[in-house]
Amino acid sequence: MENYSEKELGDYQTPLFFTEIICKYLKDDLNIKPDCIIEPTCGIGNFLKTSSKVFPNCKLYGIDIDKNKLKKLGAKSKKEK
């Protein structure tokens, strides 16, 4: 994993403002009310962070191949509690 650059892995972190637009659209316009969200490429967790606010009763699961991103996500999650 350490031998690949972010560009080679196709790393792109969706900006928070865009995750908010998407999640609010799903909730308000499409009336989606998920019980569970699985984010298979969660990176630093922008979609998970927004989902936790827009869908507060939803279980969230994040998976990523990059352990460094998961460490950042874990540190962010602990600080936000």
Order of alpha helices (4+ residues) and beta strands (2+ residues): alpha-beta-alpha-beta-alpha
